[in-house]
Amino acid sequence: MKKYKTALKYVWVSLLVTILIIYLLQPTAFSIEGFTSFFRDNETAILIGYVLLVLIRSIFFIPATVLLILGMALYPEAFWFLLMVNMIGILIGATVIYIAGKLFTEDDFFSAKHQAKLPVVKKKINEYGFWIVLLWSFFPLVPTDLVCYISGATHMKYFKFISAVFIGEVILVSTYLYTGKSLFEWLF
């Protein structure tokens, strides 16, 4: 884990240094005209990069909302495209995290302090899991990834889990897209 953190720090510093060098060599590239020209010249690559990033975002624990906002900025008129791509990415990410939660033992996932509460949590997940996951997925201030881990670790039925995530997230993402489009139209 320490090697991973060290490598991540080097990648981050390298990225910052690269951006600084580009800025020093070509300051016009960081102007509105420079960004517009870059996006116009690389539309296909940016689209492919965006879709790939959305699909693998859960591996890097990137919040789906951040990528959705990026998508709204890049493609403000593409409501259905953004909804479809982001929902596919969210469902893939939820499935990966759910499976990871199933692979952990209770000792790995829950501290000794919380293991005593585990039977109660499992009972609640079995009784009200669909509604818990749905509301959790819809509520924008809590990370959906956490409930995905909990659902996997408590062995919630996958179909019940993924259905709840889908319903909650499609409502949330649609709301973001609709209000975001209105906000962009109002601002610009």
N, C-alpha and C positions, 0 to 999 in steps of 0.2 A: 504494500500500500504506500509506503514511503517513497519508493521508486516512482510510482505512478504520480504522486503529488509533485515530486521534483521534476519529472518530465513535463507535467502540465505547466509548471511555473516557467520552464524553459520555452515551451511553445508560446505561452502568453507573452513573455518578454520579447521573443523573436518576432511575434506579430506586431507588437508595439514599435519595435525598432524598425521593422520593414515599413510600417505606415509613416513613421517619422522621416525615414530616408526618402520615400516617395514624395512626401510633402515638401521636403527641402529641395529636391530636384525638380519637381513639377507642382508648384503651389496652385496653379490654375486647375489642376485635376480635382482639387477640393472645393471648387466653386460650384454654384448651381449649374452653370453651363457645362462644367466638367462632368458632374454627376449625370446630367441629362444625356450628354454625349456618350458616356460610358454605358448607361443603361440602354440607349438606343442601339449602340453597336454590339451589345452582348445580350440581346433579349432572350434568345434560345438558351444560352448557358445559364442565365440567371433563373429562368423558369425551371430548368432541370435541377439546378442547385437548390432552389426553393422547395421543390417537391421532394427531393432526396432528404433535405434537412427536416422537413415535416415528418417524413416517414421514419427517420432514425432518432428523432429528438429525445425520446424517452431514455435511450441509452446514455445520453449525456445530461439527463435531468434538466433539460431546457423546458421551461413552462410553455405549454401550448399557446397561451394567450400572447406571449411575446411574438411567436411566429405568425399568429393570426393577424396581429397588428402590422407586422412587417408585410404580410400578404395584402392587407387592405391598402397600405401605402403604395405597394408595387402595382397592384391590380385593382384599383378602386371600383371598376365596373364589372368585376367578375364574381358576383355573389355566389352563383351556383358552383363555379369552379373552386372557389375558396372553401365553401361549405363541404364539398365532396372530398377534396384533398385533405383538409384538416380533420374531418371525421375519420377518414381512413387511417391517417396518422395517429389520431387519438386512440382508435380501436386497436391498432397494432401495438402501440405503446402500452395500453391497458392490459392487453393479453400477455405481452412479454413480462410486465411487472407482476401480473397475477401468477404466471408460471414460476417466476423467481420466488414469490411468496410461498408457493407450494413446496419448493425445493428446500427451504429452510426448515429446520426443526424448531419446535417451540422454544428450546433453549437458546437457539441462535437469534430468534426474532424478538422474543419477549424477555425482559429482564426478570430476575427472580421476584422483584417487587410486583410486577404485573402478571406473572404466571398464575398467581392465586386468583386473579380476576378472569383468567382465560375461559373457564367453563361458562361464566356468565356472558362473556363476549360471544362465544360460539353459539350459545342458546339464542341470544339476540340476533345474531347474524342469520341463523337458521329460521327464526320467526319473522324478522322484519328486515332481512338483508337487502331485499330488492328496494325497499323504500329508503333505507339508510344510504345505500350506494347512489340511488337516483338523486336524492336531495343533496348529498355530498358532491356529486358530479355537477349539479346545477349551481351550487353556491360558489361564487367566484373567488372568495377570500381564503379558501382552503385548497391545498394541493390534492387533486384527484389521485395522483400517484400513490399517496399514503393509503387511501381506501382500497386501492388495487392490491397493495401488499397485504393489507389486513384480510381482504377477501380471499386471497390465495392461501395465506397462512392459516386461516380458519376453515379452509376447504369448503367455501361457499360453492354452490353449483355454478358451473361456468356460464351456462345459458342465462340463468337468472342474473348473474353478475354483469355479463356483457350487454344484456338487454337494458339493464338499469343505467349503465354507463352511457349507452347509446342515446337513450331518451333524455337523460339529464344534460349530456354534452351537446346534443343537437339543438336543444332549446337555448342553451347558453351561447353556443357559437352563432346561431342564427340571430340572437339578440345583439351580440357584439357586431356582427356584420351589418345588421340593419341600422343600429344606432351609430356605428362607425361611419357608414356611408352618409348618413344625415349630418354627422359632425364634420366630415370632410367637405361636404357641399356647403355647409354653413361657414366654415373657415376659409375655404378657397373659392 
